[in-house]
Amino acid sequence: MLTPQQIKFHTVEDFLDFLPENELQIVSVLRNIILENLPNCKEKLSYNVPYYYGRRRICFIWPASVPWGKVKLNGVQLGFCNAKLMQDELNYLDKDNRKQIGTKTFFSVKEIEEDLIKMYLFEALEIDKSFGK
C-alpha cells in the first residue's frame, strides 16, 4: 500500500493522470459538478487529493487509488467538510460521529445524482459563507 510519503502530486493534473480510468471518470464528473456550482471556490490539493475552498474547506474528492483515505475498493468519495452542520434529512451522507465530515462513495458514474449533489453543494456553500472572513 502506498503512503503519503511515497507519492506527492504537484498539480491537480498530476493527480488526474495517476488515476485508473474507472476512478478518473467518476472524479471528472464530480469535479465538473463542483466547479460549475461553486464557481468562486479554490481548488487545491490537500493530502494529495483535490479540496475545494471558500472561506474554509467546503468539500473534497478522494478516490480509492489514493489509499491513505480508506476509501472502499474502486470507489470515489465526495466528502463535505462541515457535514455536521448540514441538514441531510435524506441521510445521503455517511457521517463519522467523531469528525465533522460526511461522505458519499460512488462506484460508477451512473450512481451520481447531479441534482442531489448540487443541493448538498449549495447547502455546504451557505454554511461556508456563515464563517467569518
C-alpha positions in Angstrom: 0.0 0.0 0.0 1.2 3.5 -0.9 1.7 6.0 1.9 1.6 9.8 1.6 5.3 9.9 1.7 5.7 7.6 -1.3 3.8 9.9 -3.7 3.3 13.6 -4.0 1.2 15.3 -6.6 2.3 18.8 -7.6 -0.8 19.7 -9.5 -4.4 18.6 -10.0 -3.4 17.4 -13.4 -0.7 15.1 -11.9 -3.4 13.7 -9.6 -5.8 13.1 -12.5 -3.0 11.4 -14.6 -2.4 9.0 -11.7 -6.0 7.7 -11.5 -7.2 4.5 -13.2 -9.8 5.0 -15.9 -12.8 4.0 -13.8 -11.9 6.4 -11.0 -11.0 9.2 -13.4 -14.4 9.1 -15.0 -16.1 9.5 -11.6 -13.7 12.1 -10.4 -14.1 14.1 -13.6 -17.9 14.2 -13.3 -17.8 15.2 -9.6 -15.1 17.8 -10.3 -17.2 19.3 -13.1 -20.3 19.5 -10.9 -18.3 21.2 -8.1 -16.5 23.7 -10.4 -19.8 24.6 -12.2 -21.8 25.1 -9.0 -19.1 26.6 -6.7 -17.5 29.0 -9.3 -15.7 31.1 -6.8 -14.2 28.2 -4.9 -10.5 27.5 -5.0 -9.4 24.0 -6.0 -6.2 22.9 -4.1 -4.5 19.7 -3.3 -4.5 18.7 0.3 -3.5 15.2 1.4 -2.8 14.6 -2.3 -6.5 15.0 -3.3 -8.5 18.0 -4.5 -10.2 20.0 -1.9 -12.5 22.9 -2.7 -12.3 26.1 -0.5 -14.4 29.1 0.1 -13.7 30.8 3.4 -12.8 27.3 4.7 -12.7 23.8 3.3 -16.1 23.0 1.7 -15.6 19.6 0.1 -13.2 17.1 -1.4 -12.9 14.2 -3.8 -11.0 11.2 -2.6 -10.5 8.1 -4.9 -9.6 4.7 -3.6 -6.3 4.7 -5.5 -5.1 7.3 -3.0 -5.1 4.6 -0.3 -4.5 6.5 2.9 -8.0 7.9 2.7 -9.5 4.4 3.5 -12.0 4.6 0.5 -13.6 1.3 -0.4 -12.0 -0.6 -3.3 -12.5 1.2 -6.7 -14.8 3.9 -5.2 -14.5 7.6 -5.2 -15.7 9.6 -2.2 -17.3 13.0 -2.3 -16.8 14.5 1.1 -18.3 17.5 2.8 -16.1 19.1 5.4 -18.8 20.6 7.6 -21.4 17.9 7.3 -22.3 18.0 11.0 -23.8 21.4 10.2 -25.8 20.2 7.2 -29.4 19.1 7.4 -29.0 15.9 5.5 -32.7 14.9 6.0 -32.3 12.2 3.3 -29.4 10.6 5.3 -27.5 10.7 2.0 -24.1 11.1 3.6 -22.2 8.6 5.7 -21.1 10.5 8.8 -18.4 9.8 11.3 -19.7 11.0 14.7 -16.1 11.7 15.8 -15.5 14.0 12.8 -17.1 17.0 11.1 -17.1 15.3 7.6 -19.8 13.3 5.8 -19.1 11.4 2.6 -20.8 9.6 -0.2 -18.9 6.9 -2.1 -19.6 6.3 -5.8 -18.5 3.2 -7.7 -19.8 4.3 -11.2 -20.8 7.5 -13.0 -24.3 6.1 -13.2 -24.7 6.4 -9.4 -24.1 10.2 -9.4 -27.3 12.1 -8.9 -26.3 15.6 -10.1 -29.3 17.4 -8.8 -28.9 15.9 -5.3 -25.2 16.7 -5.2 -25.9 20.3 -6.3 -28.4 20.6 -3.4 -25.7 19.5 -0.9 -23.1 21.8 -2.5 -25.4 24.8 -2.2 -26.0 24.0 1.5 -22.3 23.5 2.1 -21.6 26.8 0.4 -24.2 28.6 2.6 -22.5 27.1 5.7 -19.1 28.3 4.4 -20.5 31.8 3.9 -21.6 31.9 7.5 -18.0 31.6 8.7 -16.2 34.9 9.3 -13.6 36.1 6.9 
